[in-house]
């Protein structure tokens, strides 16, 4: 069973550095759009020679970074605690400033964790066992030894 208690209205999230973001609720449409945007940017980087797809660690890191930045560009409506680079005025919310904020690793990781938590909680609340990282359907300890 799934409990459909996801947020429907914009809400604020707190991030490191006294940054607050007002975001639109995460949805399938936003996640799908962010994935499509990230894939398009990734392909452009590979086609343009800016990324070596043979470097697995760099490929994975770049993919995650592009997804986080796409999610942020699609979801951030306003913010507090983000200042312009050239002075202490509040920075405007636009694609360039959102990307600059998401270039700060700790902020980007915390944004991703908090922003997508409601989907994660919906799965963990509604199911007896959530999918495990290795792809099996239940995250239980193995009871049998190795077959080999």
N, C-alpha and C positions, 0 to 999 in steps of 0.2 A: 504494500500500500504506500501511496505517496500522500503527504499532507500538503495541500496547496495553500501555503501561507506565505507566499512570496510578496514582496513589497510592490505596490502599484504606483506610488507617488515618489517624486524625487526626494532624496534624503542626503544628509551630511555624513561624511566619514572623516575620521581623524587620522592623520599620517605623521610620520616623524618630522621634526623641525617646526612644530606648531602650525603645520599646514592642514587646512580643512578643505574638503572638496564637496560640492553639492553635485550629486550624480543622478542621472536617470536610472531607474531600476534595470538590472541586467535582465535580458530576455534572450530567447532563441534568435530573434531577428538581429539584435545587437551583436551577439556572439558570432553568428554566421557572417554578418557584414564585416566584423573585425577580422575573422579568419580569411575572408576573400580579399580584403585590403592588404593584409600581411602577406598573403601568397603572391599577390600582384607585385608588391614591393620587392619581395624576395626574388622572384623571377627576373625583375628588372636589374637587381644587383648582380645576379649570376650572369645574365645576358650582357651586361655592361662591363663584366670583368672585375667588379668590385668585391666579389665574394667567390672563394674557391669552395664549391660544393663537396669536394673530396675531403675537406677538413671537418670531420664529424663534430668535434666539440664546437668549432666556430659556427657550423651550420645550425646546430641545436640552439646555441646561445643567440644567434641572430634571429632565428625563427621566433623564439620566446620574446625577445625584445620587440620585434615588429608587432607581435600579437598584443603585447601590453600597451604599446603606443597607440595601436589602432583602437583598442578598447577605450583607452583614455580619451582619445579625440572624439569618439562617438558618445561618450557618456558624461564627460565633465561639463556641467552647465555654468558653474561659477566657483570661485575659490576665495579663501582667505589665507594670508600668510605667505603669499608668493609675490616677490618683489621683482621689478624690472632690473635687468643687469646693469644698466647705466645710472640708476639712481634708486632712491628708496620709495618710489611710487609703486602702487599695486600694479602688477603685470596684467595685461589684458589676457583673457582666455581666448587663445587662437591656436591653430595647428602648430605653429612654431614654438610658442611658449609651453604648450602641453608636452610636446616632444622634448623640450629642454628639461622640464620637470621630470619626465620619465627616463631621462638619461642618468638620473641619480639612482643608482642601483637599489639602495635601501628603500627609497620612496616607491620605486617601481614594484619591487617585490611585495611590499606591504599593501600597496594599492591592489595588486592582483589578488592577494590573499583575502583581503577584506571584501573587495567588490564581488568576487565570485562565490563567497562563502554561503550566500543564501541558497544557491543551487546545490552546493555540497551538503548543506544541512538538510535540505529537502530530501536528498537521496539517503543520507544516513538516518534521518528520523523515520523515513517511510519504509525502509527495508531492514530486514533482519540482519543482512550482511551486505555491505557495499562491495563493489568490485575491487579486487586486490590489484596492486601495481603490476604484478606479473601476468594479469589477464585472466586468471581463473575466477570463477564466479563468487567464491567466498574466501575471505581472508582468515582461514583457520590454519592451525598448525598441522603439519603433515604427520600422519600416524603410521605410514608405511615407510620402509627403508628404500634405498635406491634399487632400481631394477637392474642395474648394470654392475 
